[in-house]
């Protein structure tokens, strides 16, 4: 599965969601990227996200991204020729001189979310089989704490919950008592990779009694930020559609356990005699999934999986209240 590099995707996000504040005070403040979706010339989709924030003032925009080398910064200027449209020019942060062409981008502020949509012209000189990016869409959420203080608009520090360069989620989380991160790179693990797929990887976890270096832990819990619904805002009304889709995707060997306004639950019996319990729920406009796996098919194991998942769901909700 090919993805844009984390740095490239973060740069695209920052360029395409840059300062649209002129003539639109609703955009002022600090925003955190939640999801980027690029559409390719062959119709394929790529899901991305970086640990990035952007600060909008009256005339310019500064973005900050956390990566392996630390925090990188970029600067842009803009103008808004008409409602919902901006013309953006990236600048050299030292000389303030333009360092790239001006791009015209569509944007929309929806309550506490910022949605960006940019169309790209196909390059006629490109190779016939090349997969060009023809559309770029993103969603960001306003950060409430110190959102008008530029000095406080910074990406989060590395959490230590995961390793690897697969796209990161904007959702925060603390590890519940009794658990520890299972530090395996999804891109390099043949079992974890398909489970994560194109979703944003929050982390994998095992009981704290487990050898952290184990290749096949008996109990494994996985937390994902679901990208299948695109860079959009999921509220209670939209979550009804999410639940319907979830129910329609269940196969004959998966049993729907619950269907509540704020979540759905399912139980899967695995071919090797184990089981997986999972819950999907709505948090910060995102669809999150928490699933737990056991090699045992007993009812006591089912109950243990359910309690473990609910513990993480509660922690994820609490960590993202503000």
Residue, then its C-alpha position, 0 to 999 in steps of 0.5 A: x500500500x503506497x502512501x505519501x511520506x509523512x513530511x510530504x503529506x504534512x506539507x500539503x496539509x499546511x499549504x492547502x489549509x493556510x491562512x484564510x483569515x482575511x475577511x473571515x474572522x471565523x478562521x482566526x486561531x489555532x487548528x489541528x489537522x485530522x485527516x488528509x485525503x488525496x485523489x489520484x488520476x486513476x481514481x485511487x485514494x490515499x489517506x494521510x495525516x501528520x502531527x501538525x497545527x496551523x495558526x491564522x492571524x489577520x494576514x498570514x499563517x504559520x504551520x508547525x509539524x512534529x517529525x523525527x527531526x523536531x518541529x518544522x515551521x512554514x509561512x504563507x500569505x493569502x488573500x480571499x477574493x470571494x467567499x469560500x475561496x482563498x489565494x495562497x502564496x508560500x513564503x520563505x520564512x527568513x526573507x518573506x519572499x514568495x517561494x512557490x506559485x499562488x494556489x487557489x483553494x476552496x475552504x469552509x468553516x463548519x462550526x469548529x472544523x475547517x474543511x479544505x478542497x483543492x483541485x489540481x490540473x493534470x500534467x499533460x507531460x506526465x507519463x501515461x501510467x503515472x498516478x497524479x494527485x488531482x484533488x486534495x481534501x482535508x479536515x482540521x479541528x479548532x484547538x480551544x485552549x489558547x487558540x488565540x495565542x500563537x505561542x501555544x499553537x504547537x503540535x503535540x509531543x511524541x506520545x510513545x504509544x506507537x512507532x513507525x511512520x504510518x499516518x498519525x491520528x489527531x486523537x489523544x490518549x493515555x494508556x489505562x492502568x494494567x496495559x502497555x504499548x505494543x511497539x510494532x510498526x504496522x508497515x513492517x508487521x504482516x499481521x498488524x499491517x492489514x488490520x490497520x490498513x489505511x486507517x490512522x494508527x493510534x496504537x496497539x496495546x497488550x496487558x502489562x504482564x505481557x513480554x513487550x517483545x512478544x511477536x504474537x501476544x495472547x491478548x492484543x488491543x488495537x485503537x484506530x482512527x477510521x478514515x473510510x468516511x473521508x475528511x468530513x465531520x461526523x456528528x450524531x446525525x452522520x454517525x447513524x449512517x456510520x452505524x448502518x454501514x458498519x452493520x452492513x459490512x458484518x459477515x455471517x461469522x460476526x455478531x452485532x452485540x449492541x446498537x446504541x446512539x453513540x456506538x456499535x459493538x460486534x463479536x467475531x469468532x476467528x478461524x483459529x478458535x479465538x475471538x475479537x470484540x470491537x466497538x466503533x464510536x464517535x469522538x471529536x468528529x472522528x469515527x474511532x475503532x477499538x478492538x481486542x483479540x483473544x486466542x480463547x473462545x470462552x465466555x469468560x474471555x469474551x467478557x474480559x475483551x468487552x471490559x478491556x475495550x470499554x476501558x479504552x473507549x472511556x479513556x479515549x473519550x476522556x482524553x479528547x473532551x476539550 
